């Protein structure tokens, strides 16, 4: 009896720990970033029409109410031939079940017929890339931006930080959470939409995040404040966080007229 009691206590603690970790993961949202590559205005119009009239309305019927659709401001960093769609999910199960829902949603099939039934020699896009992410611990839920002003002037900055190894990648994630980089962004007013670990993508190991600004001038001003801040100086000079990044990809985007934010 005593031996059973001795074994039982660690088992209870271990089970509680597993449940705690599981619940913590369940509280974090998941994000899919779908990127359509188009080669001309005709394809762009077809994809825009499908997203606005068929895909986003279907997502709302499915229970995903806030979807961002973005295009590139200029070609300073990458070519302006992409349409980015950011979709939040409450769970992996919700993400996984979406495709089955879409093929059964009659309103979606009807509104998106010209896109969904496009001829093989006249496709509506060149390709679709997809990245699956899980929200950071210090920002487990997406926050839609509060910036105002003309949509064409707004800047939604999407960044991808690649690391040399899986270990240095985890170190960079730690820098955002426990290190206080997220707190620094918040204190300066970067209006973050999300911070997330990439679970599946073509640039791993990497993390991604999005911040928002009313215009390019405000964006440039805040980044100057960030770089010159005491907190950033402390973080970048901390030996614990040295050499945890090898590449940063910066995408300066604006929201389409039918984007939810």
Backbone as a ProteinNet text record, in pm:
[ID]
protein_1_A
[PRIMARY]
XXXXXXXXXXXXXXXXXXXXXXXXXXXXXXXXXXXXXXXXXXXXXXXXXXXXXXXXXXXXXXXXXXXXXXXXXXXXXXXXXXXXXXXXXXXXXXXXXXXXXXXXXXXXXXXXXXXXXXXXXXXXXXXXXXXXXXXXXXXXXXXXXXXXXXXXXXXXXXXXXXXXXXXXXXXXXXXXXXXXXXXXXXXXXXXXXXXXXXXXXXXXXXXXXXXXXXXXXXXXXXXXXXXXXXXXXXXXXXXXXXXXXXXXXXXXXXXXXXXXX
[TERTIARY]
84	0	86.4	190.3	278.7	353.9	397.6	471.1	383.5	255.1	159.9	143.7	136.2	120.5	241.1	361.6	484	484.4	441.5	437	326.9	217.5	99.3	123.6	195.6	216.8	290	406.1	472.9	386.6	307	221.5	117.5	60.3	-39.1	24.8	144.5	214.8	247.3	292	326.1	202.6	90.3	-34.8	-81.2	-68.9	-109.3	-23.6	107.1	198	161	131.2	91.8	-35.8	-131.8	-258.2	-234.3	-144.7	-115	-53.8	44.9	109.7	8.8	-76.5	-177.5	-273.4	-319.8	-412.3	-346.2	-216.2	-144.3	-137.7	-108.2	-101.7	-240.3	-344.1	-478.8	-522.7	-468.8	-506.5	-443.5	-343.8	-278.4	-351.5	-370.2	-430.6	-329	-382.6	-300.7	-334.1	-235	-254.3	-206.2	-284.1	-239	-218	-102.1	-73.5	-70.5	-174.3	-180.7	-133.6	-39.8	13	-10.2	-92.1	-119.3	-19	46	132.3	54	43.7	-27.7	68.3	42.9	136.3	85.8	-43.3	-97.3	-224.3	-279.9	-398.3	-521.1	-526.2	-640.1	-646.9	-533.2	-530.1	-557.6	-502.2	-524	-672.7	-743.3	-886.6	-966.1	-929.4	-1001	-983.4	-860	-834.2	-904.2	-896.7	-964.4	-1113.7	-1173.9	-1318.3	-1354.9	-1274.8	-1300.5	-1287.9	-1181.3	-1160.2	-1273	-1308.5	-1409	-1549.7	-1586.4	-1725.5	-1753.4	-1650.7	-1674	-1598.5	-1466	-1383.7	-1407.4	-1395.5	-1414.2	-1555.4	-1662	-1796.4	-1812.9	-1749	-1756.5	-1683.9	-1569.2	-1496.3	-1581.2	-1654.6	-1739.4	-1851.7	-1908.6	-2009.8	-1948.8	-1822.3	-1750.3	-1712.4	-1713.9	-1680.7	-1550	-1484.2	-1361.2	-1400.6	-1406.4	-1469.7	-1375.5	-1245.9	-1152.1	-1038.2	-1040.8	-940.6	-875.6	-743.6	-672.2	-627.7	-645.1	-597.6	-510.9	-388.2	-290.3	-216.8	-172.1	-88.6	35	134.5	263.7	259.4	316.7	321.7	407.7	524	616.4	711.4	807.5	898.9	1035.6	1036.2	1163.6	1223.7	1136.9	1186.7	1154.6	1032.6	994.3	904.8	888.3	803.2	658	587.6	447.6	355.5	374	290.7	226.1	207.8	154.7	27	-61.2	-178	-169.6	-160.3	-142.3	-274.1	-310.8	-434	-396.8	-429.9	-397	-524.7	-526.6	-647	-618.8	-692.1	-673.5	-764.1	-711.7	-789.5	-777.2	-885.1	-884.4	-808.5	-799.2	-734.4	-686.7	-601.9	-559.2	-676.3	-768.1	-885.7	-969.3	-984.7	-1060.4	-989.3	-857.6	-778.8	-795.8	-785.6	-789.5	-925.3	-1032.5	-1167.4	-1213.8	-1136.9	-1182.4	-1205	-1111.4	-1123	-1250.8	-1284.5	-1408.3	-1529.5	-1523	-1634.4	-1650.4	-1540.7	-1546.2	-1607.7	-1576.7	-1629	-1774.6	-1827.8	-1968	-2053.5	-1990.4	-2062.2	-2116	-2244.4	-2303.5	-2290.5	-2303	-2289.9	-2147.5	-2049.8	-1910.1	-1886	-1940	-1922	-1987.1	-2102	-2171.7	-2101.5	-2066	-2002.6	-1862.5	-1795.6	-1658.1	-1643.1	-1751.5	-1749.4	-1643.3	-1633.2	-1538.9	-1394.1	-1367	-1233.2	-1212.6	-1308.6	-1294.6	-1296.8	-1367.5	-1380.4	-1299.1	-1195	-1112.2	-1047.6	-1029	-968.3	-820.9	-771.4	-633.3	-532	-571.1	-480	-505.5	-589.8	-616.8	-637.9	-536.2	-551.4	-562.7	-627.9	-646.2	-523.5	-421	-298	-184.7	-62.2	53.4	78.3	66.3	79.9	29	7	-30	74	130.5	218.8	144.7	173.8	104.6	204.1	186.1	265.3	168.6	198.2	116.6	194.7	130.5	197.5	117.2	187.9	123.8	163.9	67.4	90.7	190.6	261.6	355.4	280.1	351	292.8	252.5	333.8	305.1	201.1	155.6	44.2	-30.9	-107.8	-170.9	-288.6	-340.4	-454.1	-421.3	-472.6	-455	-531.5	-473.2	-539.6	-546	-665.7	-677.4	-634.8	-570.3	-510.2	-613.5	-570.5	-656.6	-613.5	-512.3	-467.6	-577	-582.2	-685.6	-621.4	-706.6	-657.8	-680.8	-654.3	-675.3	-600.7	-668.6	-606.6	-482.8	-485.3	-371.8	-245.9	-262.5	-147.6	-97.4	-179.8	-141.6	-26.7	50.5	160.9	141.6	124.8	118.1	249.5	337.3	471.3	478	497.8	508	655.1	705.8	847.2	864.4	965.8	1005.7	1152	1180.4	1316.7	1363	1461.1	1518	1639	1655.6	1767.6	1858.2	1985.3	2079.3	2044.5	1991.6	1960.1	1830.5	1779.2	1658.2	1682	1801.7	1831.4	1836.3	1901.6	1908.2	1771.1	1688.5	1551.2	1472.1	1482.4	1413.1	1464.5	1592.9	1651.8	1591.1	1566.2	1505.4	1360.3	1288.9	1151.8	1154.4	1249	1265.7	1291.6	1368.8	1401.1	1275.1	1180.8	1055.1	968.4	960.1	871.3	938.4	1017.5	1081.9	1180.1	1244.2	1340.6	1278.7	1150.2	1080	1072.8	1105.9	1099	954.6	861.2	720.1	678.8	720.1	688.7	743.8	861.8	921.1	836.7	795.3	708.6	579.5	521.3	396.7	415.5	524.6	548	568.3	616.1	640.8	520.9	418.5	298.3	304.6	362.1	374.3	244.7	143	13.2	28.4	83.7	105.1	-26.1	-32.2	-146.3	-122	0.6	33.9	185.5	227.8	363.5	348.5	424.7	400.7	523.6	525.7	625.6	576.8	663.7	627.6	639.5	527.1	524.7	551.7	512.6	534.4	545.8	654.8	676.6	804.3	841	956.1	1079.8	1079.5	1195.5	1232.1	1208.7	1231	1379.5	1422.6	1341	1323.8	1198.8	1172	1046.3	1039.8	920.3	868.4	742	683.3	600.9	589.6	502.7	460.9	352.4	300.7	273.8	324.8	296.2	232.2	163.1	84.4	102.2	91.7	114.4	18.1	-19.1	-110.3	-47.6	85.2	153.2	302.3	375.8	517.1	600.3	562.3	638.2	633.8	515.5	502.4	579.6	578.5	653.3	802.5	855.8	999	1034.5	945.8	968.6	976.2	883.2	879.9	998.2	1041.5	1157.7	1284.5	1293.5	1406.5	1403	1280.8	1266	1306	1268.1	1300.9	1452.1	1518.8	1662.2	1742.5	1693.4	1766.6	1727.8	1635	1586.3	1689	1684.8	1773.8	1745.6	1619.7	1582.3	1641.7	1633.2	1689	1841.3	1904.7	2050.1	2086.5	2007.5	2030.2	2015.7	1910.1	1884.7	1991.2	2025.9	2121	2262.8	2293.1	2424.9	2430.8	2316.9	2310.9	2374.5	2477.4	2547.3	2454.7	2353.4	2259.6	2186.8	2164.7	2088.8	2175.6	2304	2393.3	2373.1	2378.8	2381.9	2259.6	2141.6	2021	1939.3	1994.7	1927.5	2028.2	1982.3	2069.9	2008.3	1874.3	1809.6	1676	1647.7	1517.1	1454.3	1333.6	1258.1	1150.5	1146.8	1053.3	956.4	826.7	722.9	636.1	632.1	551.2	422.2	311.4	183.3	79.2	-27.8	-145.4	-268.3	-374.8	-494.8	-582.1	-639	-732.1	-861.6	-945.3	-1070.1	-1164	-1150	-1238.1	-1173.4	-1051.2	-985.4	-1060	-1064.2	-1133.2	-1056.2	-930.9	-852.7	-733.4
-121.1	0	124.6	124.9	239.7	256.2	139.4	142.3	201.6	162.4	215.2	366	411.1	554	632	574.3	641.1	655.8	551	555.8	647.7	650.7	723.9	874.4	928.8	1073.5	1128.7	1068.4	1118.9	1105.1	994.7	973.1	1083.8	1122.5	1230.4	1361.2	1387.9	1510.8	1510.7	1394.2	1384	1404.6	1342	1357.1	1501.9	1567.4	1707.9	1795.5	1762.3	1839.5	1824.2	1700.4	1675.5	1751.4	1748.1	1819.8	1969.2	2019.5	2162.9	2203.6	2124.1	2154.3	2147	2041.1	2026.6	2143.7	2186.4	2299.7	2428.4	2444.4	2564.3	2570.5	2455.7	2452.3	2478.8	2424.5	2442.5	2588.6	2665.3	2805.7	2892.3	2839.7	2915.2	2894.5	3002.9	2992.9	2939.5	2892.2	2850.3	2940.4	2966.3	3055.2	2988.3	3005.2	2964.6	3089.4	3098.9	3206.3	3145.5	3172.6	3124.8	3237.2	3206.7	3307.7	3263	3340.2	3314.6	3391.1	3323.5	3389.9	3404.5	3527.2	3554.6	3620.3	3598.6	3648.5	3771.9	3804.4	3919.3	3968.5	4078.4	4138.1	4049.7	3969.7	3879.9	3777.9	3714.5	3619	3688.7	3805.7	3880.8	3906	3945.8	3975	3849	3737.4	3612.4	3570.3	3577.6	3539.5	3635.5	3765.8	3864.8	3837	3811.2	3787.1	3662.2	3557.6	3433.7	3456.2	3520.9	3543.1	3626.8	3735.9	3827.7	3768	3703.9	3660.7	3518.3	3433.9	3293.2	3246.9	3265.2	3205.4	3269.9	3402.3	3467.6	3449.5	3463.6	3437.1	3293.6	3197.8	3059.2	3040.5	3105.6	3098.6	3151.4	3257.7	3314.6	3217.2	3150.6	3049.7	2933.8	2909.1	2801.9	2840.4	2971.7	3018.1	3092.5	3118.6	3198.6	3338.5	3432.9	3561.1	3674.3	3656.4	3766.3	3716.2	3753.1	3707.6	3829.1	3828.7	3938.4	3900.8	3993.5	3973.4	4093.1	4066.2	4172.7	4161.2	4277.4	4283.1	4367	4356.1	4419.2	4567.5	4650.1	4794.8	4831.7	4772.5	4802.8	4685.5	4697.2	4585.6	4609.3	4684.2	4709.6	4580.6	4491.7	4368.5	4246.4	4236.8	4125	4175.9	4095.9	4135.6	4149	4243.3	4268.6	4177.8	4047	3951.3	3850.6	3890.4	3799.6	3854.3	3763.1	3794.6	3705.3	3768	3694.8	3688.8	3569.4	3549.9	3490.5	3561.8	3519.2	3473.3	3343.3	3282	3229.5	3275.5	3223.4	3102.7	3006.8	2889.3	2871.1	2829.5	2806.2	2679.6	2586	2457.8	2395.5	2294.4	2219.6	2143.5	2100.1	2028.6	2117.9	2243.9	2337.4	2360.9	2371.7	2386.3	2264.8	2147.1	2023	2000.5	2041.5	2014.3	2114.8	2221.4	2327.3	2278.5	2201.5	2159.5	2079.9	1990.1	1913.1	2004.8	2106.8	2201.4	2276.1	2322	2401.8	2325	2197.6	2120.8	2080.3	2104	2074.4	2200.2	2315.6	2442.8	2486.1	2467.2	2493.1	2639.1	2730	2873	2903.7	2841.2	2859.2	2804.5	2687.6	2625.4	2708.6	2766.6	2847.4	2979.6	3050	3181	3171.1	3058.3	3044.4	2955.4	2932.7	2834.9	2865.5	2990.7	3022.8	2999.5	3016.8	2991.5	2842.2	2778.4	2638.1	2545.6	2585.6	2501.8	2557.7	2632.9	2690.7	2580.2	2607.6	2510.9	2490.2	2370.8	2337.5	2425.2	2474.7	2558.6	2708.3	2740.1	2879.4	2891.1	2854.3	2852.1	2992.7	3007.3	3139.2	3191.1	3109.9	3149.4	3059.4	3097.9	3016.7	2907.6	2943.4	2845.2	2903.4	2815.2	2856.5	2799.3	2885	2841.9	2855	2765	2766.9	2751.7	2833.8	2825.7	2805	2706.3	2681.1	2723.5	2802.2	2858.7	2836.3	2844.6	2840.8	2965.4	3031.6	3158.8	3145.2	3254.1	3260.3	3259.5	3216.1	3212.7	3351.5	3454.1	3588.6	3663.3	3604.2	3660	3543	3468.9	3345.9	3366.5	3488.3	3517.6	3633.6	3625.8	3734.1	3858.4	3975.1	4102.1	4181.6	4207.5	4285.7	4429.3	4489.6	4620.5	4730.2	4832.7	4948.2	5069.8	5052.3	5167	5210	5341.5	5397.7	5470.2	5525.7	5595.6	5513.8	5571.9	5501.1	5368.3	5265.2	5132.7	5129.3	5202.2	5201.5	5259.8	5342.2	5403.4	5320.6	5231.4	5154.5	5058.9	5029.4	4935.4	4820.4	4701.9	4580.1	4506.5	4510.7	4456.8	4311.9	4223.6	4080.9	4041.4	3987.4	3951.4	3802	3745.7	3608.1	3608.5	3551.9	3544.1	3398.5	3371.1	3237.6	3225.6	3107.2	3080.9	2972.9	2969.8	2872.2	2727.2	2703.2	2567.6	2569.5	2450.4	2442	2500	2477.8	2527.7	2679.9	2741.6	2887.4	2947.7	2873.5	2918.1	2925.8	2821.3	2822.7	2936.7	2967.2	3077.7	3210.4	3225.8	3349.6	3361.8	3250.2	3251.3	3293	3240.7	3278.3	3428	3483.5	3626.2	3711.4	3665.1	3737.3	3727.5	3608.6	3587.2	3623.9	3533.7	3557	3674	3696.4	3805.5	3943.6	3952.3	4080.3	4157.1	4092.6	4164.5	4201.2	4112.3	4143.7	4263.7	4265.9	4379.2	4509.5	4504.4	4625.3	4675.3	4584.7	4623.6	4687.5	4626.3	4678.3	4818.3	4837.5	4966.2	5079.9	5047.4	5150.4	5173.4	5086.7	5107	5048.6	4928.7	4865.5	4799.7	4790.7	4734.2	4596.5	4502.6	4368.6	4294.8	4219.8	4133.6	3994	3941.3	3810.2	3793.5	3699.2	3646.6	3495.1	3423.1	3279	3199.8	3075.2	2978.1	2910.1	2892.8	2822.3	2672.2	2601.5	2456.5	2383.4	2446.1	2387.2	2499.1	2497.9	2602.6	2575.2	2666.9	2642.8	2721.6	2782.7	2861	2827.3	2705.3	2665.5	2640.3	2654.6	2696.7	2848	2892.4	3036.2	3069.2	3193.7	3248.8	3360.8	3397.7	3506.9	3595.6	3722.9	3813	3928.7	3996.2	4108.7	4227.5	4343.6	4469.5	4565.4	4668.6	4753.8	4902.2	4983.3	5126.9	5201.4	5324.2	5399.2	5439.3	5453	5489.9	5457.7	5476.6	5440.9	5530.7	5657.3	5749.5	5705.2	5662.7	5616.1	5487.3	5402.6	5277.6	5305.5	5393.4	5425.7	5490.5	5576.7	5644.1	5544.5	5449.1	5353.7	5256.7	5220.2	5131.8	5203.4	5332.5	5409.6	5408.9	5423.8	5419	5281.8	5177.9	5041.6	5020.2	5053.4	5029.2	5108.4	5227.8	5313.8	5292.3	5202.1	5182.9	5110.4	5139.8	5074	4924.1	4887.5	4746	4667.7	4721.1	4650	4640.4	4745.3	4741.2	4631.1	4619.6	4515.1	4375.9	4357.1	4225.8	4185.9	4277.4	4241.4	4221.6	4279.2	4262.1	4148.1	4085.6	3973.7	3850.5	3795.6	3680.3	3559.9	3551.1	3437.8	3436.4	3555.4	3564	3587.6	3569	3593.3	3488.3	3534.6	3446.8	3356	3406.9	3324.3	3353.1	3433.5	3462.6	3462.8	3417.7	3424.4	3504.5	3523.7	3593.4	3650.8	3771	3833.4	3868.6	3820.9	3859.5	3958	4073	4179.6	4200.9	4195.5	4219.9	4336.3	4442.5	4559.7	4551	4531.5	4501	4606.5	4606.5	4687.6	4597.8	4627	4543	4573.7	4470.8	4490.6	4553.9	4596.5	4662	4566.2	4434.6	4337.1	4262.9	4300.6	4240.3	4279.7	4188.5	4219	4313.7	4339.8	4435.7	4481.1
0	0	0	85.4	90.5	-40.7	-97.6	-224	-334.5	-335.9	-434.6	-419.2	-293.4	-266	-315.1	-292.7	-338.2	-489.3	-560.5	-706.7	-757.3	-684.3	-729.1	-731.2	-634.7	-625.5	-747.7	-787.3	-908.3	-1032.9	-1037.7	-1153.6	-1166	-1052.1	-1052.4	-1097.6	-1046.2	-1085	-1233.3	-1285.6	-1427.3	-1514.2	-1474.1	-1549.2	-1549.5	-1433.9	-1423.1	-1513.3	-1519.8	-1604.8	-1750.7	-1792.3	-1931.5	-1964.6	-1872.7	-1895.3	-1905	-1818.7	-1820.4	-1953.2	-1999.5	-2127.6	-2240.3	-2236.2	-2341.1	-2343.9	-2226.9	-2220.5	-2266.3	-2232.1	-2275.9	-2427	-2491.2	-2636	-2696.7	-2631.6	-2684.3	-2677.5	-2584.1	-2571.7	-2680.2	-2749.1	-2855	-2987.9	-3060.4	-3192.9	-3293.1	-3405	-3518	-3636.3	-3720.9	-3835	-3962.8	-4066.6	-4199.4	-4283.3	-4343.8	-4437.5	-4577.1	-4655.1	-4793.3	-4885.7	-4971.9	-5063.5	-5206.9	-5277.4	-5418.6	-5503.3	-5595.3	-5693	-5823	-5871.8	-5996.5	-6095.6	-6224.5	-6325.6	-6399.6	-6385.8	-6457.1	-6387.6	-6438.5	-6377.4	-6391.2	-6495.9	-6514.1	-6401.5	-6373	-6262.2	-6129.4	-6111.5	-5987.9	-5965.3	-6070.6	-6058.5	-6025.4	-6088.8	-6062.8	-5916.3	-5865.8	-5726.5	-5631.1	-5658.2	-5573.2	-5565.4	-5679	-5683.5	-5604.5	-5621.2	-5547	-5396.7	-5355.5	-5213.1	-5153	-5221.2	-5167.4	-5168.4	-5278.2	-5296.7	-5249	-5246.3	-5213.5	-5089.7	-5086.6	-4981	-4844.9	-4835.3	-4705.1	-4649.6	-4732.1	-4679.4	-4628	-4697	-4652.1	-4519.7	-4504.8	-4378.3	-4263.7	-4288.1	-4182.6	-4144.8	-4243.8	-4212.9	-4133.3	-4155.2	-4087.2	-3944.4	-3916.2	-3782.1	-3771.1	-3884.7	-3885.6	-3931.6	-3839.6	-3867.6	-3904.8	-3884.3	-3909.8	-3996.4	-4124.2	-4220	-4285.5	-4291.4	-4355.9	-4495.4	-4589.6	-4727	-4763.5	-4808.9	-4826.8	-4960	-5007.4	-5127.2	-5096.9	-5182.3	-5158.4	-5193.6	-5104.7	-5127.3	-5247.2	-5254.1	-5364.1	-5379.9	-5471.4	-5495.2	-5431.9	-5323	-5255.5	-5201.8	-5151.3	-5091.8	-5178.7	-5228.7	-5314.2	-5425.2	-5527	-5638.1	-5593.8	-5656.1	-5620.6	-5701.5	-5688.3	-5762.5	-5668.1	-5542.6	-5441.2	-5378.6	-5343.4	-5261.9	-5138.3	-5021	-4895.6	-4819.3	-4773.1	-4696.9	-4561	-4453.2	-4317.3	-4247.1	-4209.1	-4154.2	-4014	-3912.7	-3776	-3749.7	-3673.7	-3634.2	-3483.5	-3422	-3277.5	-3242.1	-3337.2	-3310.2	-3440.4	-3428.8	-3547.2	-3608.3	-3523.2	-3573.6	-3664.3	-3625.9	-3709.2	-3842.7	-3838.1	-3960.5	-4051	-3993	-4070.4	-4135.9	-4070	-4120.3	-4225.3	-4247.6	-4337.8	-4480.5	-4535.4	-4675.2	-4699.5	-4606.7	-4620.9	-4617.5	-4532.5	-4525.6	-4658.1	-4714.5	-4837.3	-4954.1	-4963.9	-5077.6	-5057.7	-4937.4	-4910.8	-4898.7	-4895.8	-4880.9	-5018.2	-5039.7	-5170.5	-5211.9	-5115.9	-5148	-5194	-5131.8	-5171.6	-5311.8	-5340.5	-5471.1	-5582	-5550.4	-5651.3	-5675.1	-5567.9	-5581.7	-5640.1	-5616.9	-5664.5	-5785.7	-5857.9	-5967	-6073.6	-6118.2	-6225.4	-6181.8	-6054.3	-5999.4	-5977.4	-5913.5	-5877.7	-5998	-6102.2	-6221.8	-6339.3	-6310.3	-6416.2	-6500.4	-6629.6	-6720.7	-6687.3	-6717.8	-6682.9	-6755.7	-6874.1	-6952.1	-6931	-6833.6	-6798.6	-6647.7	-6569.8	-6423.6	-6366.3	-6250.3	-6189.7	-6115.8	-6101.9	-6031.5	-6079.8	-6045.6	-6081.2	-5977.5	-5848.9	-5742.1	-5611.9	-5515	-5379.7	-5283.7	-5201.1	-5093.4	-4961.4	-4868.5	-4739.8	-4625.7	-4522	-4400.3	-4283.7	-4199	-4080.3	-3957.9	-3871.1	-3754.2	-3626.8	-3512.4	-3380.9	-3303.8	-3241.9	-3174.1	-3059.7	-3034	-2921.4	-2788.4	-2683.7	-2549.7	-2501.2	-2532.7	-2483.1	-2566.4	-2677.6	-2753.3	-2816.8	-2736.3	-2783.9	-2878	-2886.1	-2972.9	-3066.5	-3187.4	-3283.2	-3238.3	-3263.5	-3235.8	-3365.5	-3413.5	-3536.5	-3508.8	-3606.1	-3586.8	-3563	-3488.6	-3464.5	-3546.5	-3633.1	-3712.4	-3809.1	-3834.6	-3921.5	-4038.4	-4124.8	-4242.1	-4367.8	-4485.4	-4612.2	-4616.2	-4661.3	-4663.9	-4752.3	-4860.6	-4953.1	-4889.1	-4784.9	-4716.7	-4598.6	-4548.2	-4430.9	-4463.5	-4361.5	-4377.4	-4279.4	-4333.7	-4253.3	-4278.8	-4180.7	-4199.3	-4152.9	-4247.1	-4219	-4225.6	-4115.3	-4108.3	-4079.4	-4143.6	-4120.2	-4078.2	-3961.1	-3909.7	-3913.4	-3998.1	-4007.7	-3915.6	-3858	-3768	-3826.9	-3783.6	-3838.3	-3804.8	-3684.5	-3639.4	-3559	-3529.4	-3448.1	-3308.8	-3254.4	-3120.1	-3117.3	-3216.7	-3219.1	-3249.8	-3322.9	-3348.3	-3217.5	-3135.2	-3006.1	-2918.7	-2932.4	-2857.6	-2902.4	-3033.5	-3084.5	-3036.8	-3033.4	-2980.5	-2833.2	-2757.3	-2616.3	-2603.8	-2695.1	-2694.1	-2708.4	-2789.9	-2807	-2682.3	-2624	-2510.3	-2378.1	-2324.3	-2195.3	-2199.7	-2314.5	-2325.8	-2328.7	-2365.7	-2361.2	-2491.9	-2605.1	-2732	-2767.9	-2736.8	-2759.8	-2675.4	-2550.9	-2463.8	-2516.3	-2576.8	-2635.3	-2751.7	-2839.2	-2950.1	-2897.6	-2795.6	-2738.5	-2681	-2609.1	-2542.8	-2642	-2760.8	-2862.5	-2954.5	-2945.1	-3025.6	-3165	-3179.1	-3310.1	-3358.2	-3274.2	-3313.8	-3378.4	-3304.4	-3358.2	-3381.4	-3489.1	-3519.5	-3463.4	-3480.5	-3426.5	-3420.9	-3336.4	-3333.4	-3331.6	-3413.2	-3420.4	-3461.6	-3413	-3456.3	-3583.6	-3680.2	-3802.9	-3778.6	-3795.6	-3777.8	-3908	-4019.5	-4151	-4252.9	-4328.7	-4428.1	-4504.9	-4593.6	-4679.9	-4638.4	-4519.2	-4474.5	-4330.6	-4289.9	-4151.2	-4124	-3995.4	-3879.8	-3877.1	-3863.8	-3863.4	-3784.1	-3743.4	-3681.7	-3771.6	-3752	-3829.4	-3737.5	-3774.2	-3699.8	-3789.5	-3749.7	-3827.5	-3736	-3773.8	-3704.8	-3803.8	-3752.6	-3842.3	-3810.6	-3916.7	-3905.3	-3999.1	-3964.3	-4050.6	-4183.9	-4185.9	-4310.4	-4297.6	-4406.9	-4408.3	-4316.6	-4307.5	-4222.5	-4076.7	-4029.2	-3891.2	-3871	-3970.3	-3962.4	-3945.4	-4027.9	-4020.9	-3886.8	-3836.5	-3708.3	-3593.7	-3590.6	-3481.3	-3486.2	-3605.6	-3614.1	-3566.3	-3590.3	-3536.6	-3384.5	-3328.1	-3182.1	-3128.2	-3201.3	-3159	-3154.2	-3263.9	-3275.8	-3172.5	-3138	-3044.6	-2898.3	-2872.7	-2735.5	-2649.2	-2520.1	-2424.6	-2417.6	-2426.3	-2417.8	-2533.8	-2656.5	-2770.9	-2759.8	-2712.5	-2691.3	-2593.8	-2487.5	-2387.5	-2448.9	-2528.6	-2587.6	-2689.1	-2778.4	-2883.7	-2830.4	-2713	-2653.4	-2552.4	-2527.7	-2434.3	-2499.8	-2438.1	-2494.2	-2513.2	-2429.2	-2438.3	-2572.8	-2632	-2755.8	-2879.9	-2868.1	-2981.4	-3091.4	-3216.3	-3334.3	-3346.3	-3308.7	-3319.4	-3445.2	-3536.4	-3663.1	-3776.7	-3893.9	-4011.1	-4125.6	-4123.2	-4234.2	-4190.2	-4233.7	-4210.4	-4344.7	-4367.3	-4487	-4445.2	-4510.2	-4475.6	-4590.5	-4560.5	-4660.7	-4614.4	-4691.1	-4659.2	-4739.5	-4668.3	-4731.9	-4699.4	-4778.5	-4746.6	-4756.8	-4682.2	-4684.3	-4805.9	-4865.4	-4975.7	-4923.3	-5013.8	-4974.4	-4902.9	-4927.4	-4864.3	-4747.6	-4712.3	-4596.3	-4469.3	-4370.5	-4245.8	-4157.1	-4188	-4109.5	-4190.1
[MASK]
+++++++++++++++++++++++++++++++++++++++++++++++++++++++++++++++++++++++++++++++++++++++++++++++++++++++++++++++++++++++++++++++++++++++++++++++++++++++++++++++++++++++++++++++++++++++++++++++++++++++++++++++++++++++++++++++++++++++++++++++++++++++++++++++++++++

